[in-house]
Amino acid sequence: MSKYRPRVPVFAFSPLHEVLRRTALYWGVQGMLVGRLASTDAMLHEVRRICLERRLCRTGVPVVIVAGVPLNVPGNTNLMSIHRV
């Protein structure tokens, strides 16, 4: 996502420090540590909570979520979803 240098912020949420260190090398990506989550619904809820709590975006703003399903399996990015915070 960051290679297209979007004008909007790009956040990487991961429970793994090594993933966050790697994403720090990508253009404009800000990494955030989160706990391991059991489901996609839990992941979406946690991302929404963090975004609102840290004022990363406002309520009602559309966000694009890119993830791997099943969760906690490396190298498996196969989900893209648009949600309103």
Beta strands, then each sheet from edge to edge (+ up, - down):
strand 1: 10-14
strand 2: 29-33
strand 3: 62-68
strand 4: 77-84
sheet 1: 1+ 2+
sheet 2: 3+ 4-
end
